[in-house]
Amino acid sequence: MGDISGKCSLVIKGNDYLDFKSIDNNIGMMPSKKYKKGGAFSTLAPNAIPRDIWIYDSNIGQDGNVNMALDVLLDKLKGSKNFIRDLSITSDICIRCFVQSDLAQIGFDLSPYVINGLTNLNVRVEISILSWGQVEMD
Protein backbone atom coordinates (compact mmCIF):
# COMPACT_ATOMS: atom_id res chain seq x y z
CA MET A 1 0.00 0.00 0.00
CA GLY A 2 2.97 2.35 0.45
CA ASP A 3 2.98 3.10 -3.28
CA ILE A 4 -0.32 5.00 -2.97
CA SER A 5 -0.51 8.73 -2.26
CA GLY A 6 -3.11 11.46 -2.63
CA LYS A 7 -5.79 13.16 -0.59
CA CYS A 8 -9.44 13.06 0.33
CA SER A 9 -11.13 16.45 0.35
CA LEU A 10 -14.34 18.20 1.22
CA VAL A 11 -15.08 20.42 -1.79
CA ILE A 12 -17.74 23.14 -1.65
CA LYS A 13 -18.54 25.01 -4.86
CA GLY A 14 -20.96 27.88 -4.64
CA ASN A 15 -23.52 28.30 -7.39
CA ASP A 16 -22.21 31.84 -7.37
CA TYR A 17 -21.05 33.26 -4.02
CA LEU A 18 -19.90 31.43 -0.87
CA ASP A 19 -19.73 32.96 2.58
CA PHE A 20 -16.22 31.71 3.41
CA LYS A 21 -16.32 33.04 6.98
CA SER A 22 -19.59 31.20 7.69
CA ILE A 23 -18.16 27.97 6.26
CA ASP A 24 -14.94 28.32 8.31
CA ASN A 25 -16.94 28.95 11.50
CA ASN A 26 -19.60 26.27 11.00
CA ILE A 27 -17.28 23.52 9.81
CA GLY A 28 -14.65 24.50 12.38
CA MET A 29 -11.67 24.04 10.06
CA MET A 30 -9.62 26.40 7.98
CA PRO A 31 -9.62 25.47 4.29
CA SER A 32 -6.57 24.08 2.54
CA LYS A 33 -7.54 26.25 -0.42
CA LYS A 34 -10.22 28.73 -1.35
CA TYR A 35 -10.85 30.42 -4.65
CA LYS A 36 -12.97 33.49 -5.42
CA LYS A 37 -15.14 33.74 -8.50
CA GLY A 38 -13.34 35.63 -11.25
CA GLY A 39 -9.86 34.85 -9.89
CA ALA A 40 -7.38 32.38 -11.38
CA PHE A 41 -6.24 29.01 -10.05
CA SER A 42 -2.64 29.97 -10.91
CA THR A 43 -0.58 31.91 -13.43
CA LEU A 44 -0.36 28.67 -15.43
CA ALA A 45 -4.16 28.38 -15.50
CA PRO A 46 -5.22 32.03 -15.94
CA ASN A 47 -8.84 31.34 -16.96
CA ALA A 48 -11.37 32.98 -14.64
CA ILE A 49 -12.74 30.75 -11.89
CA PRO A 50 -16.50 30.42 -12.58
CA ARG A 51 -17.62 30.29 -8.92
CA ASP A 52 -16.35 30.41 -5.35
CA ILE A 53 -14.68 27.20 -4.13
CA TRP A 54 -13.75 26.09 -0.59
CA ILE A 55 -11.57 22.97 -0.13
CA TYR A 56 -10.34 21.10 2.94
CA ASP A 57 -7.78 18.31 2.29
CA SER A 58 -7.05 15.21 4.36
CA ASN A 59 -3.80 13.77 3.03
CA ILE A 60 -3.39 10.06 2.48
CA GLY A 61 -0.54 9.02 4.79
CA GLN A 62 2.71 7.32 3.84
CA ASP A 63 1.02 3.99 4.46
CA GLY A 64 -1.29 4.68 1.49
CA ASN A 65 -4.43 4.08 3.55
CA VAL A 66 -7.30 5.82 1.71
CA ASN A 67 -9.82 4.53 4.25
CA MET A 68 -7.89 6.23 7.10
CA ALA A 69 -7.79 9.59 5.26
CA LEU A 70 -11.56 9.40 4.77
CA ASP A 71 -12.06 8.34 8.39
CA VAL A 72 -10.08 11.37 9.63
CA LEU A 73 -12.01 13.73 7.32
CA LEU A 74 -15.41 12.33 8.30
CA ASP A 75 -14.58 12.53 12.01
CA LYS A 76 -13.76 16.23 11.59
CA LEU A 77 -17.09 16.79 9.80
CA LYS A 78 -19.34 14.96 12.30
CA GLY A 79 -20.49 18.13 14.06
CA SER A 80 -21.09 19.92 10.75
CA LYS A 81 -23.47 17.41 9.17
CA ASN A 82 -26.57 19.64 9.42
CA PHE A 83 -24.70 22.71 8.16
CA ILE A 84 -23.35 20.76 5.17
CA ARG A 85 -26.80 19.37 4.37
CA ASP A 86 -28.33 22.87 4.51
CA LEU A 87 -25.52 24.37 2.43
CA SER A 88 -25.91 21.61 -0.19
CA ILE A 89 -29.28 23.13 -1.16
CA THR A 90 -27.50 26.13 -2.70
CA SER A 91 -24.01 24.70 -3.32
CA ASP A 92 -22.35 21.74 -5.00
CA ILE A 93 -20.67 19.73 -2.22
CA CYS A 94 -18.71 16.51 -2.53
CA ILE A 95 -16.06 14.37 -0.95
CA ARG A 96 -13.28 14.00 -3.51
CA CYS A 97 -10.65 11.26 -3.28
CA PHE A 98 -7.60 11.63 -5.48
CA VAL A 99 -5.44 8.51 -5.41
CA GLN A 100 -2.12 8.16 -7.23
CA SER A 101 0.29 5.26 -7.59
CA ASP A 102 3.45 4.47 -9.51
CA LEU A 103 2.14 0.94 -10.00
CA ALA A 104 -0.31 -0.13 -12.69
CA GLN A 105 -2.79 -1.81 -10.36
CA ILE A 106 -4.38 0.12 -7.51
CA GLY A 107 -6.87 -1.15 -4.97
CA PHE A 108 -8.25 0.09 -1.68
CA ASP A 109 -11.19 -0.70 0.54
CA LEU A 110 -13.71 1.37 2.47
CA SER A 111 -14.78 0.24 5.92
CA PRO A 112 -18.46 0.02 6.90
CA TYR A 113 -17.77 2.96 9.27
CA VAL A 114 -16.56 5.15 6.36
CA ILE A 115 -19.42 4.07 4.08
CA ASN A 116 -21.92 4.89 6.84
CA GLY A 117 -20.24 8.27 7.44
CA LEU A 118 -20.43 9.14 3.74
CA THR A 119 -24.08 8.10 3.64
CA ASN A 120 -24.92 10.22 6.70
CA LEU A 121 -23.20 13.26 5.20
CA ASN A 122 -25.45 12.87 2.12
CA VAL A 123 -23.08 14.38 -0.48
CA ARG A 124 -21.61 13.06 -3.72
CA VAL A 125 -18.34 11.13 -3.69
CA GLU A 126 -15.82 11.59 -6.51
CA ILE A 127 -12.95 9.14 -6.91
CA SER A 128 -10.08 9.94 -9.25
CA ILE A 129 -7.26 7.42 -9.74
CA LEU A 130 -3.99 8.12 -11.53
CA SER A 131 -1.66 5.20 -12.27
CA TRP A 132 1.78 5.59 -13.79
CA GLY A 133 1.62 1.96 -14.95
CA GLN A 134 4.89 0.60 -13.56
CA VAL A 135 5.38 -3.03 -12.66
CA GLU A 136 6.79 -4.03 -9.29
CA MET A 137 9.93 -6.18 -9.67
CA ASP A 138 10.92 -8.69 -6.98
Backbone as numpy.savetxt, mean C-alpha at the origin, in Angstrom:
# Nx Ny Nz CAx CAy CAz Cx Cy Cz
12.68 -17.28 0.90 11.87 -16.08 0.90 12.73 -14.82 0.90
14.00 -14.89 1.24 14.84 -13.73 1.34 15.07 -13.01 0.03
14.68 -13.61 -1.08 14.85 -12.98 -2.38 13.70 -12.05 -2.72
12.72 -11.92 -1.85 11.55 -11.08 -2.07 11.72 -9.76 -1.33
11.37 -8.67 -2.00 11.36 -7.35 -1.36 10.13 -6.60 -1.84
9.90 -5.44 -1.30 8.77 -4.62 -1.73 8.11 -3.94 -0.56
6.82 -3.60 -0.74 6.08 -2.92 0.31 4.59 -3.13 0.13
3.89 -3.01 1.22 2.43 -3.02 1.22 2.00 -1.63 1.70
1.07 -1.03 1.00 0.75 0.37 1.25 -0.75 0.60 1.34
-1.13 1.57 2.17 -2.47 2.12 2.12 -2.40 3.31 1.17
-3.22 3.28 0.12 -3.21 4.34 -0.89 -4.59 4.99 -0.91
-4.63 6.30 -0.71 -5.87 7.06 -0.76 -5.75 8.08 -1.87
-6.64 7.98 -2.85 -6.67 8.93 -3.97 -7.98 9.69 -3.91
-7.89 10.98 -3.78 -9.09 11.80 -3.74 -9.70 11.90 -5.13
-11.02 11.99 -5.20 -11.65 12.22 -6.50 -11.28 13.60 -7.00
-10.86 14.45 -6.12 -10.34 15.76 -6.47 -9.39 16.21 -5.36
-9.94 16.59 -4.23 -9.18 17.18 -3.12 -9.23 16.25 -1.91
-8.08 16.08 -1.23 -8.02 15.35 0.02 -7.63 16.30 1.14
-8.24 16.12 2.30 -7.86 16.88 3.48 -6.74 16.10 4.17
-5.49 16.38 3.79 -4.35 15.63 4.31 -4.27 15.67 5.84
-4.54 16.83 6.42 -4.45 16.96 7.88 -5.47 16.06 8.56
-6.68 15.99 8.02 -7.71 15.12 8.59 -7.31 13.65 8.48
-6.74 13.27 7.34 -6.29 11.89 7.16 -5.17 11.57 8.15
-4.17 12.44 8.25 -3.07 12.24 9.21 -3.61 12.05 10.62
-4.54 12.91 11.03 -5.07 12.87 12.40 -5.94 11.63 12.64
-6.80 11.29 11.69 -7.73 10.19 11.90 -7.09 8.82 11.73
-6.10 8.72 10.87 -5.41 7.44 10.71 -4.29 7.32 11.74
-3.78 8.44 12.21 -2.78 8.42 13.28 -1.38 8.06 12.80
-1.13 8.24 11.52 0.20 7.96 10.96 0.54 9.05 9.97
1.80 9.38 9.89 2.25 10.32 8.87 2.48 9.55 7.59
2.09 10.12 6.45 2.25 9.39 5.19 3.71 9.22 4.78
3.97 8.17 4.04 5.30 8.00 3.44 5.47 8.97 2.29
4.34 9.24 1.60 4.33 10.17 0.48 2.96 10.80 0.39
2.92 12.04 -0.08 1.65 12.65 -0.45 1.89 13.57 -1.64
0.91 13.58 -2.52 1.02 14.34 -3.75 -0.21 15.23 -3.91
0.00 16.47 -4.29 -1.09 17.41 -4.52 -1.47 17.42 -6.00
-2.75 17.55 -6.25 -3.27 17.66 -7.61 -2.56 18.80 -8.32
-2.14 18.53 -9.55 -1.46 19.55 -10.35 0.04 19.54 -10.22
0.57 18.88 -9.17 2.01 18.77 -9.00 2.58 17.69 -9.91
3.84 17.35 -9.69 4.49 16.30 -10.48 5.05 15.25 -9.52
5.06 13.99 -9.97 5.63 12.93 -9.16 7.13 13.13 -8.99
7.79 13.59 -10.05 9.23 13.89 -10.01 9.59 14.67 -11.25
10.85 15.13 -11.34 11.29 15.83 -12.54 11.36 14.88 -13.73
11.50 13.58 -13.45 11.51 12.59 -14.53 10.11 12.26 -15.04
9.11 12.53 -14.22 7.71 12.30 -14.60 6.96 13.62 -14.38
7.17 14.60 -15.28 6.66 15.95 -15.05 5.16 16.13 -15.32
4.45 15.11 -15.79 3.03 15.26 -16.06 2.29 15.63 -14.78
1.26 16.44 -14.92 0.51 16.90 -13.75 -0.23 15.74 -13.08
-0.16 15.68 -11.77 -0.87 14.67 -10.99 -2.36 15.00 -11.06
-3.21 14.04 -11.46 -4.63 14.34 -11.68 -5.47 14.54 -10.42
-4.99 14.06 -9.26 -5.75 14.21 -8.02 -4.82 14.04 -6.83
-5.26 14.47 -5.67 -4.47 14.33 -4.45 -4.29 12.85 -4.11
-3.11 12.51 -3.60 -2.81 11.12 -3.24 -2.07 11.11 -1.91
-2.50 10.21 -1.00 -1.88 10.01 0.31 -1.48 8.55 0.40
-0.20 8.27 0.75 0.30 6.89 0.76 1.07 6.63 2.06
0.75 5.49 2.69 1.54 5.02 3.83 2.10 3.65 3.47
3.42 3.47 3.56 4.09 2.23 3.19 4.48 1.41 4.41
4.30 0.10 4.30 4.82 -0.87 5.26 5.78 -1.75 4.47
7.07 -1.59 4.72 8.07 -2.31 3.93 8.08 -3.80 4.25
8.29 -4.59 3.21 8.49 -6.02 3.38 9.90 -6.20 3.91
10.04 -6.90 5.03 11.34 -7.06 5.69 12.31 -7.90 4.89
13.53 -7.99 5.40 14.59 -8.76 4.74 14.24 -10.23 4.61
13.30 -10.69 5.45 12.89 -12.09 5.36 11.92 -12.34 4.21
11.46 -11.27 3.54 10.58 -11.40 2.39 9.16 -11.79 2.75
8.74 -11.56 3.98 7.44 -12.00 4.44 6.36 -10.96 4.14
5.64 -11.17 3.03 4.58 -10.26 2.60 3.46 -10.25 3.64
3.12 -11.42 4.15 2.06 -11.55 5.15 2.35 -10.67 6.37
3.60 -10.65 6.83 3.98 -9.85 8.00 3.83 -8.35 7.71
4.22 -7.91 6.51 4.08 -6.49 6.16 2.60 -6.09 6.16
1.75 -6.95 5.65 0.31 -6.68 5.67 -0.22 -6.69 7.09
0.23 -7.63 7.89 -0.19 -7.74 9.29 0.15 -6.45 10.05
1.36 -5.95 9.87 1.79 -4.71 10.53 0.92 -3.54 10.07
0.68 -3.44 8.77 -0.14 -2.35 8.22 -1.56 -2.43 8.77
-2.16 -3.61 8.73 -3.54 -3.75 9.20 -3.67 -3.46 10.69
-2.68 -3.85 11.47 -2.70 -3.55 12.91 -2.71 -2.03 13.14
-1.94 -1.31 12.35 -1.89 0.15 12.49 -3.21 0.80 12.08
-3.97 0.13 11.22 -5.21 0.71 10.69 -6.46 0.29 11.48
-6.31 -0.60 12.46 -7.47 -1.12 13.19 -8.38 -0.02 13.73
-7.82 0.98 14.36 -8.62 2.05 14.96 -9.18 3.03 13.95
-8.80 2.90 12.70 -9.21 3.84 11.65 -10.24 3.25 10.69
-10.71 2.05 11.00 -11.60 1.33 10.07 -12.82 2.17 9.67
-13.50 2.78 10.63 -14.70 3.56 10.32 -14.36 4.80 9.49
-13.25 5.46 9.83 -12.83 6.63 9.06 -12.54 6.24 7.61
-11.82 5.14 7.42 -11.48 4.68 6.07 -12.74 4.32 5.29
-13.66 3.64 5.93 -14.93 3.29 5.27 -15.68 4.55 4.85
-15.77 5.54 5.74 -16.46 6.79 5.41 -15.75 7.53 4.28
-14.43 7.59 4.35 -13.65 8.29 3.32 -13.75 7.58 1.97
-13.97 6.28 1.97 -14.04 5.53 0.71 -15.27 5.90 -0.12
-16.23 6.59 0.48 -17.41 7.05 -0.26 -17.01 8.11 -1.28
-16.03 8.95 -0.93 -15.62 10.05 -1.81 -14.21 9.90 -2.37
-13.53 8.81 -2.01 -12.14 8.62 -2.43 -11.92 7.19 -2.88
-10.88 6.99 -3.67 -10.47 5.66 -4.10 -9.40 5.18 -3.12
-9.72 4.14 -2.34 -8.80 3.65 -1.32 -8.49 2.19 -1.59
-7.21 1.84 -1.47 -6.84 0.43 -1.64 -5.63 0.10 -0.78
-5.43 -1.18 -0.59 -4.19 -1.71 -0.05 -3.42 -2.22 -1.25
-2.22 -1.70 -1.46 -1.41 -2.08 -2.61 -0.18 -2.83 -2.13
0.03 -4.03 -2.68 1.22 -4.82 -2.38 2.09 -4.87 -3.63
3.29 -4.36 -3.50 4.28 -4.45 -4.59 5.34 -5.43 -4.13
5.49 -6.51 -4.87 6.43 -7.57 -4.51 7.41 -7.74 -5.67
8.70 -7.81 -5.33 9.75 -7.92 -6.33 10.71 -9.03 -5.94
11.20 -9.75 -6.95 12.16 -10.82 -6.69 13.12 -10.94 -7.87
14.36 -11.32 -7.55 15.33 -11.61 -8.61 14.99 -12.93 -9.29
14.30 -13.81 -8.58 14.01 -15.14 -9.10 12.76 -15.14 -9.97
12.67 -16.13 -10.86 11.56 -16.21 -11.80 10.25 -16.59 -11.12
10.29 -17.41 -10.10 9.08 -17.89 -9.46 8.93 -17.24 -8.10
7.77 -16.65 -7.87 7.49 -15.96 -6.61 6.21 -16.55 -6.03
6.22 -16.78 -4.74 5.01 -17.23 -4.07 4.98 -16.70 -2.66
3.79 -16.41 -2.17 3.62 -15.99 -0.78 2.21 -16.36 -0.36
2.00 -16.44 0.94 0.68 -16.78 1.44 0.15 -15.65 2.31
-1.17 -15.66 2.49 -1.83 -14.71 3.37 -2.54 -15.51 4.46
-2.30 -15.14 5.69 -2.91 -15.84 6.82 -4.40 -15.51 6.90
-5.17 -16.38 7.57 -6.58 -16.06 7.80 -6.76 -14.72 8.53
-5.84 -14.39 9.44 -5.90 -13.12 10.17 -5.80 -11.94 9.19
-4.86 -12.01 8.24 -4.69 -10.93 7.26 -5.90 -10.86 6.33
-6.38 -12.00 5.87 -7.55 -12.01 4.98 -8.76 -11.41 5.69
-8.96 -11.75 6.95 -10.05 -11.19 7.73 -9.87 -9.67 7.91
-8.64 -9.24 8.18 -8.37 -7.81 8.34 -8.65 -7.03 7.07
-8.28 -7.59 5.92 -8.56 -6.94 4.64 -10.07 -6.87 4.39
-10.76 -7.94 4.71 -12.21 -7.98 4.54 -12.88 -6.93 5.42
-12.46 -6.83 6.68 -13.05 -5.86 7.60 -12.78 -4.42 7.18
-11.66 -4.18 6.55 -11.33 -2.82 6.10 -12.21 -2.42 4.91
-12.64 -3.41 4.12 -13.58 -3.21 3.02 -13.05 -2.26 1.94
-11.79 -2.46 1.53 -11.21 -1.70 0.42 -10.60 -2.69 -0.59
-10.36 -2.20 -1.78 -9.74 -3.02 -2.83 -8.33 -3.42 -2.41
-7.85 -4.52 -2.97 -6.47 -4.95 -2.79 -5.84 -5.06 -4.18
-4.71 -4.39 -4.37 -3.95 -4.49 -5.61 -2.66 -5.25 -5.32
-2.33 -6.21 -6.16 -1.08 -6.94 -6.01 -0.31 -6.81 -7.31
0.91 -6.32 -7.20 1.79 -6.14 -8.35 3.07 -6.93 -8.09
3.44 -7.80 -9.02 4.61 -8.66 -8.85 5.58 -8.40 -9.99
6.83 -8.15 -9.65 7.88 -7.96 -10.63 8.95 -9.03 -10.42
9.20 -9.82 -11.44 10.21 -10.88 -11.37 11.28 -10.59 -12.41
12.53 -10.69 -11.98 13.65 -10.49 -12.90 14.02 -11.77 -13.64
13.39 -12.89 -13.27 13.49 -14.12 -14.05 14.77 -14.95 -13.89
15.55 -14.70 -12.85 16.76 -15.48 -12.66 16.45 -16.86 -12.12
17.38 -17.76 -12.27 17.25 -19.11 -11.76 18.24 -19.28 -10.64
17.79 -19.88 -9.52 18.67 -20.11 -8.39 19.54 -21.32 -8.69
20.84 -21.17 -8.52 21.80 -22.26 -8.77 22.26 -22.82 -7.43
22.30 -24.13 -7.32 22.79 -24.77 -6.08 24.30 -24.86 -6.08
